[in-house]
Amino acid sequence: MIPLIGLIIGVILGIFLKIDIPNSLTAYIPVAILAALDSVFGGVRASLEKKFDSDIFISGFFSNIILAIGLTYLGDALNVPIYLAAVVVFGSRLFNNFAIIRRILLQKGRIKLKGKEE
């Protein structure tokens, strides 16, 4: 639940606060957002599976962002789009976690429906 609350607060702050991002950082922000969303969806999944650990969530959140930004910086320094690796990995993990979250919620919904029918 904590990751979801953090995501909602972040989205609300992002909508209402007008922050200009310098052009030099425009390649870094989307990759960092994907890394953060991957951690949030992983946290939601872990919470639904009753395996959530705040230490693992926080360390994963920041290490994913640092890794993604580091890959993007290395790619900029080498003039190679290495950030695409981070986009592919975090994007696929995001969709995978979303699919698992969807399945868990559907199973819980089915169990509740069966309980009401009896």
Secondary structure as GFF3:
##gff-version 3
##sequence-region A 1 118
A	DSSP	alpha_helix	2	16	.	.	.	ID=ss1
A	DSSP	three_ten_helix	23	25	.	.	.	ID=ss2
A	DSSP	alpha_helix	28	48	.	.	.	ID=ss3
A	DSSP	alpha_helix	54	78	.	.	.	ID=ss4
A	DSSP	alpha_helix	83	117	.	.	.	ID=ss5
###
